Amino acid sequence: MASITPVTTAEGALSWRPVRDAVIVGIALAFALLTLYSVFVDQGALLAPILGQLSFDQNFIHEFTHDARHLAGAPCH
C-alpha cells in the first residue's frame, strides 16, 4: 500500500504524488457514491435544500434517472 506521507526522491526533493493520488481517489469515490445514491435511492432529498417541498412533490432526480434504474434492474415503484 502506498504511503500517504510525502517521500523524498533521489535528488532530495519531496514528492507529493502519493498525497495527490489519495486525494484524487477520494474525490472519485465520493463522486461515484453520490452518483449511485442519486440513481438508486434519492426520492427528492438531494434537491430539498434548494427547492424545499417541491423537490419531493415533483421528484426531479427520480424522473431524470428513471430509465437508468430500470436498466440496472433496480425497482423504483
N, C-alpha and C positions, 0 to 999 in steps of 0.2 A: 504494500500500500504506500502511496506517495506521502511524503512528509508535507505538512501544511505550513511549516515554517520556511522562511527563505533559506536557500542553500548557497554556498559560496562556490563560484566557478573556479577554473584553473587560474584565471587571471586575478583572482581575489575579489571580483565584483559579486554583488548579491544577485541572485536570480529569483525573481518573484513569480516564475512560471507555475509552481505548484499552487500558490495562493490564487493566481489568476484562473487556473483550471478549476479549482474548487468553487470559486465564485461563479464561473460560467455554468458548471454542473448544477449548482444550487438554483440559479435563475432558471435554467432549462427545466429542472424538476418542478419548481413552483409553477411555471407556466403550463407544464403538462398536467399537473394535478388540477389546476384551475380549469383547464380545458375539459378534462374528464368530468369534473364536477358540473360544469355548465351544461354539458351534453346529457349526462345521465341522471343528475339529481335535481338540479335547480328548477324550482317552480315559481320563480319571481323574486327570490331573496337577494340575488346579486344586484338587481337594479332598484331594490326598495329604498336604499338611502338617497337615491336621486329622484325617483318617481313616486315614492310613497305607495299608497294602496293601489294605485293604478298599475303598478308592475305585477301585483298579484292578480288583479282583475283581468288584465289583458294578456299576461303571461308571454311577454315578447320573446324571451330566450327559448322557452319551450317550443313556441311556434317556429322560431328560426331553426332550431336543431331537431325538429320533429322527425324528419325523414332519416337523419343520421341515427336517431335512436332505434328506429325500426330496422334500418340496415344492419346495425350492430346486434340486433336481437334483444334489445332492452325494452321492457314494457313501459308504457307511459300513459296508459288509460286505466 
